[in-house]
Amino acid sequence: MPDIRRIEARHFMTPTRIAGYDFTCNPYVGCGHGCIYCYAKPFGDQPERPASWGSYVDIKRYPHFDIPKNTGSKSLFFSSATDSYQPLEGDERLTRAILDAIKESALRISILTKSALVVRDLDILKQMQSVEVGFSMSMCDEAASFFEPGASRPTERIAAIKTLKEAGIATHVFVAPILPGISDPLMIIDACAPYVDYMMFDTLNLKNPENKLAVFRHVLARRPDLLPLYKDIFEKGDKTWYHDLRSQIIDHARQRGVTIRYIYDRR
C-alpha cells in the first residue's frame, strides 16, 4: 500500500504542450503501478516524499469540476504524469467523478492506462460525445509482473480492450516502452489486432539517470544475458536493434491489417 497524502489543487484541466492535446488531467501525483522504467518519475519526485517510485501517491482535491470557458471541442488527455486508473482509483473514484462531471461536454476525451479498471466506467464512457481509450503494453504477463508490478496484467488489459470495443468505444494500444529482448510487439499486434482502431509504438527512454540505473538493475537481475545489448543501445547509441524491429513491426502490422498511427523513427 503506497503512502497516501491528500493535496489541494486548483483545477482538474491543465493546458499542455503535448502534441495532439489541448489539456491534460492528472488526478494523482505518483503512481501505484510502480513501473520501473516510468518517464514520469521526475514529475512526481518531491523532497519530502519517499524516493521509491510507486511507494507514494498524492490524491488531489478539486474545488469543482467546472470546465473552463471557450474550450468547445478541445481535447483532454488522461493522463500525462500518472495513471488515472491506478489501484487507488478503485476506492477513490476520483477519475470517475471527473468523467461523470464532463460527460455531456463537447470535449474530446482520450484515456491512456495500464489498468483494466477503466471498464468499470463504461456506463459513463458510453454517454460521451467523443472518447477513446488506449492501453499501454509491451510484454507478456510474466515480464510485466516484474517490470510493472502494480499494473493490470497485459492479458487483463487485452480483455478490457475487447469489452470496450464491443461496447462501441474507440480503442488503441500504445506498445511502449519497448524493452529490447523483453518486450514482444509482434505478439501484442496479434493479440490486439481484432479490437483496436490503431496502434502506436515507441522505444524505451532512459535519458533520466535514475531510470537507466533502475532498468539496468532489473535487466541484470532477470536477463543478465541482455545487458551487453542494453549497453550497446543506451550507452554506445547503437540503434540497430530498434531499426530492425521497426521494419518487422511495420510488416507484421500490415499483414494483420493494423493501422499504425505512430512508430518511432530511425534516428
N, C-alpha and C positions, 0 to 999 in steps of 0.2 A: 504494500500500500504506500503510495507516494506521500510525502509531507505536503499537506494542503494548507493554502492560505487564501483568504478572500480579499480582493482588492477593488477599489473604486475605479471605474472607467467612464469616460465622457460619452462616447458613442460607439455603437457596435459596427458602424461603417467607417472605414478609413481609406482615404484616397491612396491609390497605388500607382507605381510606375511599371508594374509587371505587364509585359506585352499581352494585349488581348483583354485586359480587365481594367475597369474604372475604379472599383473599390474592393477592399478585402474585409473579411470578418474573421477575427481571431478571438473566440470566446475565452480561450485559456492561454496562459503563459506556461511554457513547458509542455511535456507530453508523456503520458504514462506508457506509451508504446516502447519507449526506450531504445529505439533503433540506433545501433552503434555508429552508423555512418551519417546520421542526420545532419543536413546542412543548416538546419535552424538552430543548432546549439548556441551559436554566438548571440542570437536574438533573445534567447531565454536566460543566458548567463547573468547572474546577479551576485555581487559580493556576499550578501547576507544569506544566500541560499546554498544548499549542498552543491558540490561541484559535479556530482554524478548525474548525467542527463538521464531523465526518466524517473529520478527519485523525488522530484518535487513538481507540483502543479499549482499555479495561481488561478483561481476562479474569478472571473470578472463580474462585477456588479454594475449593471447599467441603470441609469435613472429612468430610461424609457427606451422603446424600440421604434421611435418615430423615424421615418425616412426623410432625409434632407430634401429641401425643395429643389425642384428643377432637375431631379435625377432621371425622370422619364424611364426609358428602357435601357438605362446604362447597366453594365454588368457588375455582378457582385460575386467574389470568389471566396469560398470556404475551403481551406484556409491557407495562408501563406507561411505561417511560422508556428503552426501547431496542427493537431488533427482534431477537428470539431467533434469527431465521434470516438475519441479515445475512451478508455474504460470508465472514467468518472462521469461521462455524459449519460451513462446508463441510469444513474440515480439523480444527477443534477438536472438533466433535461433542459439545459440552457440553450443548446443549439436548436432543439425542438421548439422552444418558446420563441426564439428569434424567427425561425421559419414560419411558425404559425402567425406571427405578427405581420409578416410581409407577404403572405401567400397570395393576397389579392392585388399586389402591386404589379407594375409593368417591368420590374427589374428582371434581368436575365441572370438566373442563378446557376452557378457552376460549383459543384462539390467534388473535392478530391479527398479520398480517405483510404485507410488501410483496414477499415472496420466494417464488418457485416451488420453492425448495429444500425446503420443508415436505413435498413429495410424497415425498422420499427416505425419510421416516419413516412412510410409510403402513402398513408392516408392524406398527409399534408402535401407531399410532393405532387400527387395526382391533381391537386386543386390549383397548382401554379400555372401561370401562362407560359413561362419559359424556364425550364430547369433541365440540367443534365447532371448525371452522377458518374464520376470516374473513380477507378480504383488503381492505386499504385501497387505493383507487384513485379517480382523479377526472379523468384526462386521457388523451389519446392518446399513442402511443409517442413521437412527435416531441417533444411538450412535456415528457413525463416525462424524456426524456434530458437535458433542460436543468434541470429543477427537482428531479429525483430521480435524480441521475447514477449512484449506486451500486446502485440497486434493480433488480429484475427488471422488464422492460418490461410494461406492462399486458396486452398480448396473451399474454405468458407466464403472467401471473397468472390470466387467464381460462382458459387451457388447464389450469392446475393445479386450478382450481375444478372444471372438468368431470371431471378424473381423480378427484378426491376424492369428488365427488357420485356418480359411477358406482361407486365402491368402498363406498358406503353411509355416508360421513361427512357429518354435518350441516355445511352451509356457509352463509356470509353474506358480503355485501360492504358495507363502510363507505365510502361515497362522500364522502371528506373528505381534506384540506380542499378546498372548492370555491373555486377561484380565479376571480374574475369575468372573463369573456371568454376564459378559457383552459381551464378545466375544461368537461367535457361530460357532465353527469349523465344526460341522456336517452339518449345513446349508450351509456353504461355500463349503464343499465337494459336496453336492447335486447340488448346482448352477453351479459349475465349472467342474464337472466330464466329461462332453462331450467335453470339449475344452482344456484340459491340458494333457501334456505328463507325468507330475508327480507333486506331491505336497510335501511341507515341513511344519513342524510345530515346533514352539518354544514358550517358556514361556516369561513372562514379566520380564525384567531385571531392578531391582530397586536398584542396587548397588550404583549408584550415589545419594547422599542425596537430591540434588535438584530435581531429577526425582521423587524420592519417595515422597517428600513433594507435588509436583505438582499433582501426580496421586492420592494420598490420599485426597487432597483438592477437586479434581474433583469428586472422588467417593463419598465423603461426600455430595457434592452439588447435585449429580444426583441420587445416590443409597446409602443413608446412611445405609440401611439395610445390605449392603455388607461389611461395614467397619470392623466388627469383623472377617470376613473371611480373609480380606487383612492383618489384624494384625497377624492372625494365620500363614499365609503363609510367609509374608515378615518381620515379627519381631520375631516370635517364630520358624520359619523354618519348619513348618508342611506342607509337600508337598502332603498330602493325596489327596487333591482335584485334583491336577495335575496328580497324579498317576492314579486315577480312570478315569479321562478324557482321558489319554493316551490309555488305553485299549479300550475305546469307539471309539476313532478316528481310531485305527488300525482295529477294527471290521467293522466299517462303511465304511472305505475306501475299504476294501476287498469286501464288499457287492456291492459297486458301481464300482468295477473294477479299482480303482485308485491306481497308484503306489506311494508309499511313499519313497522318496529318503532320507529324514532325518526327525526324530522326536526326541524331547528331551528325555533324558534318565530318569531313575527313581531315580537318586541321589537327 
